[in-house]
Amino acid sequence: MKIEERFQNVLNRAKDLGAIMLLDKEGEMILMAKKPELDDYDVELFGAQMAVLLAKEIEEKNMNFLFLKGEGGSAATLLLEHHYFLSMYFTGRSFSGYAEKWMEELATHVNEEFF
């Protein structure tokens, strides 16, 4: 199964998942799967902001996972090899362990295909 299909598969299976993004170290979008009601530009901007936020945190601490939860949604970003980022946006409230479970599954496939 190609990585694009794996992204779409997880998007369809994970509860309240609105978008999955793979970004490079500059926060540029490499691959995205999203629900049709979400705007491409907004998702790209969101992913870039998450990558920059995690990169900033990494400079001062040994961190590789960032989770944010708000009233109407949640987000998670995972640092991959070679300073690539995997980011998820949930349209509903989620939990860090739930997001991390899905991200670890995808990270395995991204690492196999890209690295």
Contact map, one row per residue, 1 for C-alpha under 8 A:
1110110000000000000000000000000000000000000000000000000000000000000000000000000000000000000000000000000000000000000
1111110000000000000000000000000000000000000000000000000000000000000000000000000000000000000000000000000000000000000
1111111000000000000000000000000000000000000000000000000000000000000000000000000000000000000000000000000000001100100
0111111100000000000000000000001010000000000000000000000000000000000000000000000000000000000000000000000000000000000
1111111110000000000000000000000000000000000000000000000000000000000000000000000000000000000000000000000000000000000
1111111111000000000000000000000000000000000000000000000000000000000000000000000000000000000000000000000001001000000
0011111111100000000100000000000110000000000000000000000000000000000000000000000000000000000000000000000001000000000
0001111111110000000000000000000011000000000000000000000000000000000000000000000000000000000000000000000000000000000
0000111111111000000000000000000000000000000000000000000000000000000000000000000000000000000000000000000000000000000
0000011111111100000000000000000000000000000000000000000000000000000000000000000000000000000000000000010000000000000
0000001111111100111100000000000011100000000000000000000000000000000000000000000000000000000000000000000000000000000
0000000111111100100000000000000000000000000000000000000000000000000000000000000000000000000000000000000000000000000
0000000011111110000000000000000000000000000000000000000000000000000000000000000000000000000000000000000000000000000
0000000001111111100000000000000000000000000000000000000000000000000000000000000000000000000000000000010000000000000
0000000000001111100000000000000000000000000000000000000000000000000000000000000000000000000000000000000000000000000
0000000000000111110000000000000000000000000000000000000000000000000000000000000000000000011111000000000000000000000
0000000000110111111100000000000000000000000000000000000000000000000000000000000000000001111100000000000000000000000
0000000000100001111100000000000001100100000000000000000000000000000000000000000000000001111000000000000000000000000
0000000000100000111110000000000111100000001000000000000000000000000000000000000000000001110000000000000000000000000
0000001000100000111111000000000111000000000000000000000000000000000000000000000000000111100000000000000000000000000
0000000000000000001111100000111110000000000100100000000000000000000000000000000000001111000000000000000000000000000
0000000000000000000111110000111100000000000000000000000000000000000000000000000000011110000000000000000000000000000
0000000000000000000011111111111000000000000000110010000000000000000000000000000000011110000000000000000000000000000
0000000000000000000001111111110000000000000000000000000000000000000000000000000000111000000000000000000000000000000
0000000000000000000000111111000000000000000000000010000000000000000000000000000001111000000000000000000000000000000
0000000000000000000000111111000000000000000000010001000000000000000000000000000000000000000000000000000000000000000
0000000000000000000000111111100000000000000000111011000000000000000000000000000000001000000000000000000000000000000
0000000000000000000000111111110000000000000100010000000000000000000000000000000000000000000000000000000000000000000
0000000000000000000011110011111100000000000100110000000000000000000000000000000000000000000000000000000000000000000
0000000000000000000011110001111100000000000000000000000000000000000000000000000000000000000000000000000000000000000
0001000000000000000011100000111110000000000000000000000000000000000000000000000000000000000000000000000000000000000
0000001000000000001111000000111111000000000000000000000000000000000000000000000000000000000000000000000000000000000
0001001100100000001110000000001111100000000000000000000000000000000000000000000000000000000000000000000000000000000
0000000100100000011100000000000111110100000000000000000000000000000000000000000000000000000000000000000000000000000
0000000000100000011000000000000011111100000000000000000000000000000000000000000000000000000000000000000000000000000
0000000000000000000000000000000001111110000000000000000000000000000000000000000000000000000000000000000000000000000
0000000000000000000000000000000000111110000000000000000000000000000000000000000000000000000000000000000000000000000
0000000000000000010000000000000001111111011000000000000000000000000000000000000000000000000000000000000000000000000
0000000000000000000000000000000000011111111000000000000000000000000000000000000000000000000000000000000000000000000
0000000000000000000000000000000000000111111100000000000000000000000000000000000000000000000000000000000000000000000
0000000000000000000000000000000000000011111110000000000000000000000000000000000000000000000000000000000000000000000
0000000000000000000000000000000000000111111111000000000000000000000000000000000000000000000000000000000000000000000
0000000000000000001000000000000000000111111111100000000000000000000000000000000000000000000000000000000000000000000
0000000000000000000010000001100000000001111111110000000000000000000000000000000000000000000000000000000000000000000
0000000000000000000000000000000000000000111111111000000000000000000000000000000000000000000000000000000000000000000
0000000000000000000000000000000000000000011111111100000000000000000000000000000000000000000000000000000000000000000
0000000000000000000010100010100000000000001111111110000000000000000000000000000000000011000000000000000000000000000
0000000000000000000000100111100000000000000111111111000000000000000000000000000000000000000000000000000000000000000
0000000000000000000000000010000000000000000011111111100000000000000000000000000000000000000000000000000000000000000
0000000000000000000000000000000000000000000001111111110000000000000000000001100000000010000000000000000000000000000
0000000000000000000000101010000000000000000000111111111000000000000000000000100000001010000000000000000000000000000
0000000000000000000000000110000000000000000000011111111100000000000000000000000000000000000000000000000000000000000
0000000000000000000000000000000000000000000000001111111110000000000000000000000000000000000000000000000000000000000
0000000000000000000000000000000000000000000000000111111111000011110000000000101000000000000000000000000000000000000
0000000000000000000000000000000000000000000000000011111111100000000000000000000000000000000000000000000000000000000
0000000000000000000000000000000000000000000000000001111111110000000000000000000000000000000000000000000000000000000
0000000000000000000000000000000000000000000000000000111111111010000000000000000000000000000000000000000000000000000
0000000000000000000000000000000000000000000000000000011111111111000000000000000000000000000000000000000000000000000
0000000000000000000000000000000000000000000000000000001111111100000000000000000000000000000000000000000000000000000
0000000000000000000000000000000000000000000000000000000111111100000000000000000000000000000000000000000000000000000
0000000000000000000000000000000000000000000000000000000011111110000000000000000000000000000000000000000000000000000
0000000000000000000000000000000000000000000000000000000001111111000000000000000000000000000000000000000000000000000
0000000000000000000000000000000000000000000000000000010011001111110000000000000000000000000000000000000000000000000
0000000000000000000000000000000000000000000000000000010001000111110000000000011100000000000000000000000000000000000
0000000000000000000000000000000000000000000000000000010000000011111000000001111000000000000000000000000000000000000
0000000000000000000000000000000000000000000000000000010000000011111100000001110000000000000000000000000000000000000
0000000000000000000000000000000000000000000000000000000000000000111110000111100000000000000000010000000000000000000
0000000000000000000000000000000000000000000000000000000000000000011111000111000000000000000000000000000000000000000
0000000000000000000000000000000000000000000000000000000000000000001111101110000000000000000011100000000000000000000
0000000000000000000000000000000000000000000000000000000000000000000111111100000000000000000010000000000000000000000
0000000000000000000000000000000000000000000000000000000000000000000011111000000000000000000010000000000000000000000
0000000000000000000000000000000000000000000000000000000000000000000001111100000000000000001110000000000000000000000
0000000000000000000000000000000000000000000000000000000000000000000011111110000000000000111111000000000000000000000
0000000000000000000000000000000000000000000000000000000000000000001111011111000000000000111111100000000000000000000
0000000000000000000000000000000000000000000000000000000000000000001110001111100000000011110000000000000000000000000
0000000000000000000000000000000000000000000000000100000000000000111100000111110000000011100000010011000000000000000
0000000000000000000000000000000000000000000000000110010000000000111000000011111000001111000000000000000000000000000
0000000000000000000000000000000000000000000000000000000000000001110000000001111100001110000000000000001000000000000
0000000000000000000000000000000000000000000000000000010000000001100000000000111110111100000000000000000000000000000
0000000000000000000000000000000000000000000000000000000000000001000000000000011111111100000000000000000000100010000
0000000000000000000000000000000000000000000000000000000000000000000000000000001111110000000000000000000000000010001
0000000000000000000000001000000000000000000000000000000000000000000000000000000111110000000000000000000000000000000
0000000000000000000000011000000000000000000000000000000000000000000000000000001111111000000000000000000000000000000
0000000000000000000001111000000000000000000000000000000000000000000000000000001111111100000000000000000000000000000
0000000000000000000011111010000000000000000000000010000000000000000000000000111100111110000000000000000000000000000
0000000000000000000111100000000000000000000000000000000000000000000000000000111100011111000000000000001000100000000
0000000000000000000111100000000000000000000000100110000000000000000000000011110000001111100000000000001000000000000
0000000000000000111110000000000000000000000000100000000000000000000000000011100000000111110000000010001000000000000
0000000000000000111100000000000000000000000000000000000000000000000000001111000000000011111000000000000000000000000
0000000000000001111000000000000000000000000000000000000000000000000000001110000000000001111111000000000000000000000
0000000000000001110000000000000000000000000000000000000000000000000000011100000000000000111110000000000000000000000
0000000000000001100000000000000000000000000000000000000000000000000000011100000000000000011111000000000000000000000
0000000000000001000000000000000000000000000000000000000000000000000011111100000000000000011111100000000000000000000
0000000000000001000000000000000000000000000000000000000000000000000010001100000000000000010111110110000000000000000
0000000000000000000000000000000000000000000000000000000000000000000010000100000000000000000011111110000000000000000
0000000000000000000000000000000000000000000000000000000000000000001000000001000000000000000001111111000000000000000
0000000000000000000000000000000000000000000000000000000000000000000000000000000000000000000000111111100000000000000
0000000000000000000000000000000000000000000000000000000000000000000000000000000000000000000001111111110000000000000
0000000000000000000000000000000000000000000000000000000000000000000000000001000000000001000001111111111000000000000
0000000000000000000000000000000000000000000000000000000000000000000000000001000000000000000000011111111100000000000
0000000000000000000000000000000000000000000000000000000000000000000000000000000000000000000000001111111110000000000
0000000001000100000000000000000000000000000000000000000000000000000000000000000000000000000000000111111111000000000
0000000000000000000000000000000000000000000000000000000000000000000000000000010000000111000000000011111111100000000
0000000000000000000000000000000000000000000000000000000000000000000000000000000000000000000000000001111111110000000
0000000000000000000000000000000000000000000000000000000000000000000000000000000000000000000000000000111111111000000
0000011000000000000000000000000000000000000000000000000000000000000000000000000000000000000000000000011111111100000
0000000000000000000000000000000000000000000000000000000000000000000000000000000100000100000000000000001111111110000
0000000000000000000000000000000000000000000000000000000000000000000000000000000000000000000000000000000111111111000
0010010000000000000000000000000000000000000000000000000000000000000000000000000000000000000000000000000011111111100
0010000000000000000000000000000000000000000000000000000000000000000000000000000000000000000000000000000001111111111
0000000000000000000000000000000000000000000000000000000000000000000000000000000110000000000000000000000000111111111
0000000000000000000000000000000000000000000000000000000000000000000000000000000000000000000000000000000000011111111
0010000000000000000000000000000000000000000000000000000000000000000000000000000000000000000000000000000000001111111
0000000000000000000000000000000000000000000000000000000000000000000000000000000000000000000000000000000000000111111
0000000000000000000000000000000000000000000000000000000000000000000000000000000010000000000000000000000000000111111
